[in-house]
């Protein structure tokens, strides 16, 4: 079986993801299914530089690799039918699993889940946002803290059949200001595990080598400095942080 040439192989578009806020396409490269987000299809944002979201997606993947947790599917920059953009290997989620859920307030499971917040639905019934209490999701939450993920929606978490969880859509990351918006607040204040602390140490070690060099070509010097500071702070405090900054603590919509 031949190995797909993901960098130079022809990128063929097969469909469009219409629910995405920026131009997002399904495609294939030598038989490998991918997601393609051209820079030309990025909509301007008031708080992030124009034409830079693809870089941030790739930077997030590199940090995921340094952690060693495979949070982000393989992601890279390359030319496509609409110019340069971010390309990411497609990962098909298990539709039977929901790592994040909205349930009736009186139906929250007693074990295996973490409470995030309470609210009312369109019929004024009390509901609760919960997420599973699992090691893969904890790792994703740690990853989100250091990359300063401003958009961790429930639908940005892909549940694999084997229990692994992938995170996708990382264009809104690496801002210099605190912008963490996530549905994964269930471990707020909990101590980080040895595994999680070791992961941060691997990232910090990589910053003095290839990781630091690669990130310097993808985000600004100020953003890289802020990223290093977040790693240092999280490692020093060794606990899941509380929300900070002026932005809402959760994204909208939640899914």
C-alpha positions in Angstrom: 0.0 0.0 0.0 1.5 3.4 -1.0 1.9 6.2 1.5 0.0 9.4 0.5 2.1 12.4 -0.5 0.3 14.8 1.8 2.5 17.8 0.9 2.8 17.6 -2.9 0.0 15.2 -3.8 -3.0 16.6 -5.6 -5.6 18.0 -3.2 -9.1 17.3 -4.6 -12.1 18.9 -3.1 -15.1 16.6 -2.4 -17.4 18.8 -0.4 -17.9 21.8 1.9 -18.6 22.1 5.6 -21.3 24.7 5.6 -21.6 25.0 9.4 -18.0 26.4 9.7 -17.6 30.2 10.2 -14.7 30.3 7.7 -14.4 28.5 4.3 -13.9 24.9 5.1 -13.8 22.0 2.6 -13.5 18.3 2.7 -11.0 16.8 0.3 -8.7 14.0 -0.4 -4.9 13.6 -1.1 -3.9 10.3 -2.7 -6.9 8.6 -1.0 -6.4 10.2 2.4 -9.5 12.2 3.6 -8.6 15.7 4.8 -10.1 19.1 5.8 -8.8 22.1 3.9 -9.2 25.7 5.2 -7.8 28.2 2.7 -6.3 31.5 4.0 -8.3 33.3 1.4 -11.5 32.0 3.0 -10.8 33.4 6.5 -13.2 36.1 7.7 -11.6 39.1 9.4 -11.9 39.2 13.2 -11.7 42.2 15.5 -9.2 40.6 17.9 -7.0 38.3 15.8 -4.7 39.3 12.9 -6.1 38.8 9.4 -5.0 35.8 7.3 -3.3 34.1 10.3 -5.7 31.5 11.5 -4.2 28.7 9.4 -0.8 29.4 11.1 -2.4 29.1 14.5 -4.0 25.7 13.6 -0.5 24.4 12.6 1.1 25.9 15.7 -1.5 24.1 17.9 -0.7 20.8 16.2 3.0 21.3 16.9 2.3 21.9 20.6 0.0 18.9 20.7 2.9 16.8 19.3 5.3 18.2 21.9 2.9 17.2 24.6 2.9 13.7 23.1 -0.8 13.2 23.6 -2.1 13.3 20.0 -4.8 15.8 20.8 -4.7 17.5 17.4 -4.9 15.4 14.2 -1.9 15.8 11.8 -2.1 19.4 10.5 0.1 21.3 8.0 0.3 24.2 5.6 0.2 23.6 1.9 -1.1 24.9 -1.4 -4.6 23.9 -2.5 -7.2 24.8 -5.1 -7.9 28.1 -3.4 -4.3 28.9 -2.4 -2.3 28.2 0.7 -4.2 27.0 3.7 -4.4 24.6 6.6 -4.9 20.9 5.8 -5.7 18.4 8.5 -6.2 14.6 8.3 -9.9 13.8 8.8 -10.9 11.8 11.9 -14.3 10.2 11.9 -15.9 10.5 15.3 -18.1 7.9 16.9 -21.7 9.3 16.8 -22.7 7.1 19.7 -20.4 9.0 22.1 -20.9 12.5 23.5 -18.0 13.7 25.7 -19.8 16.9 26.3 -23.5 17.0 26.9 -26.4 19.1 28.0 -28.8 17.3 30.3 -31.8 18.0 32.5 -30.5 19.4 35.8 -32.1 16.4 37.7 -30.5 13.9 35.4 -26.7 14.5 35.9 -24.9 11.2 36.3 -23.5 10.6 39.8 -20.1 9.4 38.5 -17.9 9.7 35.5 -18.9 13.3 34.6 -18.0 16.8 35.7 -20.4 19.7 36.2 -19.7 22.9 34.2 -22.7 25.2 34.5 -26.4 25.4 35.0 -29.0 27.3 32.9 -32.4 27.2 31.3 -33.4 25.9 27.9 -35.8 27.5 25.5 -38.7 26.1 27.5 -37.4 27.6 30.8 -36.4 24.1 32.1 -33.3 23.8 34.2 -30.4 22.2 32.3 -26.8 21.4 33.1 -23.7 21.4 30.9 -21.5 18.4 31.7 -18.4 16.7 30.3 -16.9 13.3 30.9 -14.2 12.9 33.6 -11.6 11.1 31.5 -7.8 11.3 31.0 -8.0 12.2 27.3 -10.3 15.1 28.0 -8.2 16.3 30.9 -5.2 16.3 28.6 -7.2 18.4 26.1 -8.1 20.9 28.8 -4.4 21.3 29.8 -3.5 21.8 26.1 -6.2 24.4 25.8 -4.8 26.4 28.7 -1.3 26.7 27.3 -2.4 27.5 23.7 -5.1 29.9 25.1 -7.9 28.4 23.1 -10.7 30.9 22.7 -13.2 28.4 21.1 -13.4 24.9 22.7 -16.9 24.1 21.8 -18.5 20.7 22.4 -18.5 19.9 18.7 -14.8 20.7 18.5 -14.1 17.4 20.4 -14.1 14.3 18.4 -14.9 11.1 20.2 -13.0 8.1 18.8 -14.4 4.6 19.2 -11.3 3.5 21.2 -11.9 6.2 23.8 -9.4 8.7 22.4 -10.5 12.3 22.0 -9.3 14.6 19.2 -9.6 18.4 19.4 -10.1 20.4 16.1 -10.6 24.0 15.1 -7.7 25.8 16.7 -7.6 29.0 14.7 -8.5 31.1 17.8 -5.4 30.3 19.8 -2.1 31.9 21.0 -3.5 35.4 21.7 -1.4 37.5 24.0 -4.4 38.3 26.2 -6.3 35.8 28.3 -9.0 34.4 26.1 -9.6 30.9 27.3 -13.2 30.0 26.4 -14.1 26.4 26.8 -16.7 23.9 27.8 -14.1 21.9 29.8 -14.2 23.8 33.1 -15.1 20.7 35.2 -11.7 20.3 36.8 -11.3 24.0 37.9 -8.9 24.1 40.9 -8.0 20.4 40.7 -4.3 19.5 40.9 -2.6 18.4 37.7 -1.5 14.8 37.5 2.1 13.7 37.1 1.3 12.8 33.5 0.0 16.3 32.8 3.0 18.0 34.5 5.4 15.8 32.5 3.6 16.9 29.3 4.1 20.6 30.1 7.8 19.8 30.8 8.1 18.2 27.3 6.6 21.3 25.7 9.0 23.6 27.7 12.0 21.5 26.7 10.9 21.7 23.0 10.8 25.5 23.1 14.6 25.6 23.3 14.8 23.5 20.1 12.7 22.7 17.0 9.4 23.5 18.6 10.5 27.0 19.5 11.9 27.6 16.0 8.8 26.4 14.3 6.4 28.4 16.5 8.5 31.6 15.8 7.6 31.2 12.2 3.9 30.8 12.8 3.0 33.3 15.6 4.3 36.7 16.6 7.2 37.2 19.0 4.8 38.6 21.6 2.4 35.7 21.2 5.3 33.2 21.6 6.5 35.1 24.8 2.9 34.9 26.2 2.8 31.2 25.3 6.0 30.5 27.3 4.6 32.5 30.2 1.4 30.4 30.3 3.4 27.2 30.3 5.5 28.5 33.1 2.5 29.6 35.1 0.6 26.4 34.7 3.6 24.3 35.6 4.3 26.5 38.7 0.7 26.5 40.0 0.1 22.8 38.9 -3.7 23.3 39.0 -6.4 23.8 36.5 -6.9 27.6 36.4 -10.0 29.7 36.9 -11.4 31.9 34.1 -9.6 35.2 33.6 -9.7 38.2 31.3 -12.7 40.2 30.0 -14.1 37.5 27.7 -16.9 35.1 28.6 -15.6 31.8 30.1 -17.5 29.6 27.6 -17.9 29.9 23.9 -21.2 30.5 22.2 -22.8 28.5 20.9 -21.7 25.8 23.3 -21.7 23.1 20.5 
